[in-house]
Amino acid sequence: MTTFEQLGITKSILDGLKEIGFNEAFPIQVATIPVLLAGRDVVGQAHTGTGKTAAYSISMLQGITPRKKIQGLVIAPTRELAIQITGEIRKFAKYTGIKTATVYGGQGMGLQLDALRRGVEIVVATPGRIIDHLKRGSIKLDDVKYVVLDEADTMLDMGFIEDIEFILDLTPKDKVMSLFSATMPPEILRLAENYLNNPKQFLLDADDLSGEGIDQSYLVIKDREKMKYLLQFIDENKKGQTIVFCSTKNRTRDVARELYKERYNVVAIEGDMSQHQREQSMGKFRTGKADMLVATDVAARGIDVPEVALVVNYDVPNQELIYFHRIGRTARAGAKGRAITFVSYSSIGDWNIIKRQTKVQMTDLNEKMGIKVSIPDPLKRDVGPRRFGQYRKTGYSGRGRHDSRGPDRHQRYSDKKSYYGLRSRW
């Protein structure tokens, strides 16, 4: 193993790293830090939990001086990820005198303006909010030496590419730039070609979407049975925290409410919550004040909590890549973890697509637990069990008003006020 000291990191940064237990570098750090320190651009393809935030942050801190001018810029797709990155950089920079500010939509502009006026060397930002600051003149990029695009493929999916190009056009040409992405679609490669100068590529496990190191299993059950089995698996998880992923805001509320009724220490993150509420929930979970998080996919790319031992996909995601991002919340930094997916009858076709993308053996919990599967034919109610995936073969999509990705009508709760009042006590 290579230590950070062997990579030539300065003492002020090493002191911060040692304080949080960072001594030996991960492979992506060993690969990219020397290249970035040499002033060369980098394209890195690595999955979540591999240490890429430390890789670009440490390199950036090494080349920045504390003089209250913005010299480093990190662009991230979501608020949660931006906040998380800022927290990590501040730990690394504790003894350097370098200050970091986060700018993102949903937070009051006044708080961000105050931080910027006091002077910072690094800004971590979401695309839309930094453009707001650029247009009002509260952020200037003339002195930027380092630019990082983190989770570039997610920014592509969210439609931020034009915003990113607008921002990059305002940065100096003479800078060190790095782009990190879990996948490399053509648009990301084009962006790299246009804005990076002869980058060195590091494609670590580029073809591996297996979720190696994670004990993956699935259970095919009726939608109304999910809560019963969720409670069972949560009770079996004695090793750490749990994340439950749902595919809709309504489902997230319902599941969180039911877990709260069962007296679990649970918090939630979903789209209708204010930014303050989301930060409060995430803060409780990250610091261990909550044992359980129920979330929509908005959080799938922004959670780095080492103690997560179990991920439950309450609903099958509608894209295979989302599945791997979800389960990647466990088994962080080389640890082990478990991921369980609940497959309702209408989602079997989508689940089979995901299964074909994985290269590790998944555990069939139906077989292990002796739970029979009896899938009704959508056209002939008296037909017995079908083989998995046959709906898709016959042209039946399995998506209707009882789609597992949204709660059944009897599960809906219309009283949002009572929900938010309840959640404030979590």
Stockholm file with secondary structure:
# STOCKHOLM 1.0

chainA/1-426         MTTFEQLGITKSILDGLKEIGFNEAFPIQVATIPVLLAGRDVVGQAHTGTGKTAAYSISMLQGITPRKKIQGLVIAPTRELAIQITGEIRKFAKYTGIKTATVYGGQGMGLQLDALRRGVEIVVATPGRIIDHLKRGSIKLDDVKYVVLDEADTMLDMGFIEDIEFILDLTPKDKVMSLFSATMPPEILRLAENYLNNPKQFLLDADDLSGEGIDQSYLVIKDREKMKYLLQFIDENKKGQTIVFCSTKNRTRDVARELYKERYNVVAIEGDMSQHQREQSMGKFRTGKADMLVATDVAARGIDVPEVALVVNYDVPNQELIYFHRIGRTARAGAKGRAITFVSYSSIGDWNIIKRQTKVQMTDLNEKMGIKVSIPDPLKRDVGPRRFGQYRKTGYSGRGRHDSRGPDRHQRYSDKKSYYGLRSRW
#=GR chainA/1-426 SS CCBTTTTTCCHHHHHHHHHTTCCBCCHHHHHHHHHHHTTCCEEEECCTTSSHHHHHHHHHHHTCCCSSSCCEEEECSSHHHHHHHHHHHHHHTTTTTCCEEEECTTSCHHHHHHHHHHCCSEEEECHHHHHHHHHHTSCCCTTCCEEEECSHHHHHHTTCHHHHHHHHTTSCSSCEEEEEESSCCHHHHHHHHHHSSSCEEEETTTTCCSCTTEEEEEEECCGGGHHHHHHHHHHHCCSSEEEEECSSHHHHHHHHHHHHHTTCCEEEECTTSCHHHHHHHHHHHHTTSCSEEEECGGGTTSCCCTTEEEEEESSCCSSHHHHHHHHTTSSGGGCCEEEEEEECGGGHHHHHHHHHHCCSCCEEHHHHHTCCCCCCCSSCTTCCCCCTTHHHHTTCCCCSTTCTTSCCGGGCCCCHHHHHHHHTTC
#=GC SS_cons         CCBTTTTTCCHHHHHHHHHTTCCBCCHHHHHHHHHHHTTCCEEEECCTTSSHHHHHHHHHHHTCCCSSSCCEEEECSSHHHHHHHHHHHHHHTTTTTCCEEEECTTSCHHHHHHHHHHCCSEEEECHHHHHHHHHHTSCCCTTCCEEEECSHHHHHHTTCHHHHHHHHTTSCSSCEEEEEESSCCHHHHHHHHHHSSSCEEEETTTTCCSCTTEEEEEEECCGGGHHHHHHHHHHHCCSSEEEEECSSHHHHHHHHHHHHHTTCCEEEECTTSCHHHHHHHHHHHHTTSCSEEEECGGGTTSCCCTTEEEEEESSCCSSHHHHHHHHTTSSGGGCCEEEEEEECGGGHHHHHHHHHHCCSCCEEHHHHHTCCCCCCCSSCTTCCCCCTTHHHHTTCCCCSTTCTTSCCGGGCCCCHHHHHHHHTTC
//
